[in-house]
């Protein structure tokens, strides 16, 4: 008879065997969970009723989770923005601004990667869009090829850390914390990582000035200003629709993703569809009516003008989208975006089902206590736990993507992390800190071989003269910078918690109660006693 304490490590071993054979992760999870579940029933570890919780968990609390609806919304928005031309305009405008300085195209790529990360939340769209636009320019001006490929891949993966990242949404869901707090905790590390990338670029211009030459500016004065505004204003509107509404508490991540999707469609239509005069009047008039009506509604504190304005605005959007649907190129763009979204959403749904089968059986064989006992006894206490977990996740990311790590590994680590990290940063911030650390770490899964998806995306669009060896060697300095960032977030938790330390609610030490005594000229108040029954 197999002892109970052997079951958790046997489940992990079985999962590894299935994946090494070549089965998809979602099917491997489900197979291991079901096989060991029925084995546990026969061994008397739990009864059949315990396994009947799987359908209820899948359909009741997971697939009906509105927060996970943000995944298809952000995926669809990223697929639309990939081909609508926004990245092109932003890169061209930033290239005009920073081009004349050494490494200017590198700075431009890093900044645009950060801004696009605050809009799309998807790596594939960002890497492909920036590589198609920036790589030919860098090659034309003789930029170092390894730096070129590395900065493009790294600037694309920063979207994993910059809110509204899909990784942060999934981690918040799995750790049981609010998405808003997870976003607040990620701002410090994301800004610091951009600073590290820029610092590396600056240092390279000092050591190898010919590797990152300046690029002459072709626009000056008013044309330069209008070019920059044409790239910045649409990005600012989308950032407000997606991120601003979440941070201001006006929308949930799912609602913000829906608004961002509508904004991306409108932007794609405006930028790519040939618009007649009637279309421009209908669309421009609808937006103007919405803005004026919103101002009237806010000033007058009445809801009617506000509702009328947005009714007119959505009517204009529907009219514009209908006109765009008649254009073959835009219709194909939207269809391709739907197809990409359906593929990713289906993959996530299957992973959720498989992870549910695995996690329920794992909990039934007391796997949580096994993981806690295994990790709580590590030498070094909190720091030993964080170092070992991050090394484990780093190597696990060689074979699994972030969805699989988030749905399989994170729920097992969360109870131990809460117990060990709470004395360091407080109970409320413990899992936020832990989630951001994992998010910084999981960036590397897109950058290192053998399954560095950002490198695959880059290879798929790079010219033939770009060697694959340059792409892989070029990623190494940026992976090291990401690992430095992991160390900084581990040993300096204030980078994460500084935005969470602001007091919320009422401070009782600052509450003052003032009672105004009646003056001599005022009669005392009349107190009416309660009626007697």
C-alpha positions, 0 to 999 in steps of 0.5 A: 500500500502506498503511504499518504505522504508519498502521493504528492511527490508521486503526482509531481513526478507523474506530471513531469513524465507526461510533459517529457513524453510530449503531452500538452500541459492541460491534458497532462494535468487532468490525466495526473489529477484523475488517475491519482484521484481514483487511486486515492479513492481505492486506497481510502484517502478520500471518497468519491464525493470529494472528486465530485467537486471538480465540475462545481469548481470548474463551472461554478467558481472558475469559468464564471469568474468575471475577472478572467474575462479580462484575458480575451478582452486584452488579447483582442485589443493587443491583436488589433493594436498590433496592425493598426499603426499606433506602434509605428507612429509612436516609434517614429515620433520618439525616434525623431525626438531621441534619434540625434543622441547616441543610442537614441533609437534604443531609448525610443524602443524602451520608452515605446515598449513601456507605453505600449505595455500600459495599453496592450498587456500582450507580448506578441503584439508588442515585439512583432510591431516594434521589430517590423518598424524599428529593426530595419532602421537600426540595421540601416544606421549600423546599430550593433545587431545583438543590441538591436535584437536584445532591446526589441525583445526586452522592451516587448517583455516589459509588458508582462510587468507594466499594468494592465499586464495579464500576468498581474491579473491572473496572479491577483486572481490566484493569490486572492488579492485585488487587481488594483493593489497588484497594479500599485505594487508593480509600478515601482519595479516596472519604472525601475526596470525601464531605468535599468534598461536605459542605464545599460544603453547609456553605458554601452554608448560610453564603452562602444560609441560606434555600436549605437550611432546617432540618427539625423532628425528629419522633422523640426518645429511644427511638423515634429510637434504634430508627428509626436502628438499624432502618436501620443494622444491616441496612446494617452486616450487608450491608457486612460480607458484601460488603466486610468479607469481601473486606478480611479475606481471607475471600472473593473479590469474586465470593464476596462478591457472591454472599453480598451477593445472598443477604443482599439477598434475605433482607433484602427478604423480611424487610422486605416479606413478611407472615411468620407465626409459624412463618416467624419461628421458622424464620428466627430460629431458623436465624440464632440456631443459625448464630451459636451454632454459629459461636461454638462452632466458633471457640472449640473449633476444630472444624468440625462445629458450624460446618457444622451451624449454617450448614446450619440457617441456609441451610435457614431461608433457603430456607424463607423464600425459598420462602414469599416466592415465594408472595407476588406482589409479592416474586416480581415484584421478583425477576423484575425484578431478574433481567431488569435483571441479564441486560440489563447482563450481556449488554451487558458480554459483547458489549462484551468480545467486541468489545473482544477483536476490536479489541485483538488486531488493534490489537496485531497492527499494533503499536498498543501502540508507537504509543500509547506513542510518542504519550503518552511524548513529551508535555511535562510528563513524568508530570504532562503524561501524567496531565493529557492522559489525564484530559482525554481520558477526561473528553471520551470519557465524554460518549459512552461509559460506564465499561464501554466505556472500561475494556475499550477504552482502559485496556488501551492506556494501562496499559503507558505508565502503568506505565512513567511512574508507577513512578518516582513511587510505585513499581512496585507502586502505579503502576497502582493510583494510575492506576486510582483516578484514572480511577475518580474521573474516570469518575464525571463520566460519570454527571453531565454532559450529553449522556449523564449517566445519573444525570441521566436516572435522576433525570429519570425519577422526579422530579415534573413540576414539577421542570424539566430545566434545574434538573437539568442546571444543578444538576449543574454544581457537583458535576461541578466538585467531582469534577474538583477531586478528580481534580486532588487525586488526581493531584498528591497521590498519597499520598491513594491510596498511604497505605493501600498503604504499610504493609509486608507480610511480614518485615522482615529488619532486625527479625529476631532469631535466638536459640539457647538453649545447653544448660545444664550440667545437660542432656546435649548433644544426640545427633546421629545421622549419616545412614545410609551407602549 
